[in-house]
Amino acid sequence: MLTVIATIASKNIDAEVVLTALENLQKYSRQEVGCLRYELSVKRDSDNTEYLVSEQWASQEHFEAHKQEPHYKAFGTQVTGLVTSSNIDVYSTIG
């Protein structure tokens, strides 16, 4: 099993567009085979919005298949130029 933690930041002016794209990604990702959990969280300050995406996948193969899905690729297109930083960390479950 894998746990994926992604952080995505944007300027507040772009936050609603990024949120809509993330909510769409969440909706369709939760329907994928091998998706055990897919949660969104948000933190705002006066200038920026940061999103935390916490995912669990049954296997590396399921996560790799997720990255090939049309909704995953569409997300990248939808937020191009709106994201000020992003990071994805992948952890393997122990035990």
C-alpha positions, -999 to +999 in steps of 0.1 A: +000+000+000+012+036-007+004+069+009+008+099-013+010+134+002+009+163-023+010+200-015-001+225-041+000+263-036-015+292-055-021+329-051-055+336-035-067+352-067-064+318-085-075+297-055-111+290-067-100+277-101-074+254-085-099+242-059-125+234-086-098+214-105-088+196-073-124+187-064-129+173-099-097+153-096-108+140-062-142+130-075-129+109-103-098+095-084-120+081-057-138+060-084-105+044-096-097+008-089-071+007-061-079+041-046-084+035-009-086+072+002-084+106-014-088+137+008-083+174+003-074+200+030-068+237+026-048+264+045-051+301+036-032+332+046-035+368+033-018+361+000-017+324-007-037+292-005-021+258+001-039+225-006-029+192+010-039+161-009-037+129+011-041+097-009-038+059-003-034+035-031-035-003-029-002-006-048+024+012-068+007-001-100-026+015-090-008+048-084+010+046-117-023+039-135-039+069-117-012+092-132-023+080-167-060+087-162-076+115-183-088+134-152-052+134-138-038+148-170-067+173-173-059+186-138-024+195-149-037+214-179-064+232-159-039+246-133-010+254-156+003+289-147-018+290-115+002+269-092+031+287-075+046+255-059+039+218-057+054+187-041+045+151-042+059+126-016+052+089-019+055+066+011+053+028+013+033+013+041+052-007+067+038-039+080 
